[in-house]
Amino acid sequence: GLLEDPLLSADASPREPVTVPWRKFACVGAMGFAQEFGWSVQEAVIIPHFTQRLGIPEQWVSFVWIFNPCFGVFLQPYLGVTLDRFSSPYGRCRPFLALFAGLATAATAVMFAGEGLGGPFPGLATVLLVVAAFAVRDGSLDIMNIPARVLVGDIAEPLDDDDVYQTGHAVFSGTCSLGRLTAFLAGLFPPQGVLSFAWLVPHPSPYSTLMLLSVAGP
């Protein structure tokens, strides 16, 4: 007689449908939205902040962008290896997300404090302080992408479904894009006249107001 195909004769029971953890993906996506919002606002206003508020010559301002790539080329691979070996009661990603979010927020506060200490004519020490704070903020917001992406994979891994994994990353990427778009719209309509932060920023301006709003990013 004909040989039976083992694939056809196997007892293949239909697989139960997998429920996509939308709430968890939305929470991670909210982090991506906030991180990208803070990063995009920073990109939009940091050059005017340095040149107009701190008086740094324009030919030197472009050098502030080299800090993140220089440090990131070493820190990002190291962080990836560390995440593979790290464990805690809160998971392997959440402590690093909290760490880098805290660093970015603290660095933003130092940027405002440095501007206030320097007054209208900041000295070299103040400029160096603000530039160092910017480097910490820029690097922290960038590196946050690594544990956030890994967290998406950790959420999807127990479900063992490629569609869920891809859906999680699609949600994260979409919310990141939405955060960047929101930041650009905020730049078109500076909320300086609506929100007053004079108690924190010595000389409120559209730039300083948007930078303060970007603290919500991390």
Buried (B, 14 or more C-beta within 10 A) or exposed (E): EEEEEEEEEEEEEEEEEEEBBEEBBEEBBEBBBBBBBBBBBBBBBBBEBBBEBBEBEEEEBEEBBEBBEEBBEEBBEEBEEBBEEBEEEEBBBBBBBEBBBEBBBBBBBBBBBBBBBBEEEBEEEBBEBBBBBBBBBBBBBBBBBBBBBBBBEBBBEEBEBEEBBEBBBEBBBEBBEBBBBBBBEBBEEBEBEEEEBEEEBBEBBBBBBBBBBBBEBB
